[in-house]
Amino acid sequence: MSAYYDLYETPDVQNTGEKQPLHARIVPSGTYSQKEFIERVSRYQHFPQNMVDGVLGAVIDELGNLLARGYIVELGELGHLSVSLKCTQKVMTKKEIRSESICFDNVHLRTSKNFKLKVRREMRLERVPKSGRTVSKTEIPVEQRLQMLQEFLKKNGGITRIEYSRLTGVARLKAVDDLNTFIQEGKLRKRGAGRNVFYVWKLEE
């Protein structure tokens, strides 16, 4: 699955009056809730959901405890977490600073080089389709869409409606029709409910 981006105008912060170069920015594919993330890890990494939920909760609790005590915490290839502070009022010398003038500011994650390389290797960028564009007259045949779907499922295990729409280039309503047809034909099986619905290859269950 590709990550989608678009190009945006860069603000003229210096007020030069000159046209500024465009910059690229990721268009978010959506947001994973903690519950959805746990379900995904459980599904693709083959761990029980309650185990993933328990471990994640324990990690969050311990991180909060250690960071609050001034530790820097390393999480393997993910990177390091640390805390920053801020002064609540302007001070010019150390003698002016009192404990009550210093407070928590933020938690920072400094990702490791290996993690950045991992994301870079797996990322496939694609320009976001323009809104209001006309549908292409050369729509991919359903047989080819099914083949693309099967190849995707072999690599990823499951697919959502939005992922299928982006994979094949069909509109979202058409994507629903395709997926329902594949279910009726015995090729797919529907899993989950509501926002957590995804589809798996029935013939390989």
Secondary structure, DSSP 8 states (H G I E B T S, - for coil): --EEEEEEE---TT---S---EEEEE-------HHHHHHHHHHHHT--HHHHHHHHHHHHHHHHHHHHTT--EE-GGGEEEEEEEEESS--SSGGG--GGGEEEEEEEEEE-HHHHHHHHHH--EEE---TT----SS---HHHHHHHHHHHHHHHS-B-HHHHHHHH---HHHHHHHHHHHHHTTSEEEES-GGG-EEEEGGG-
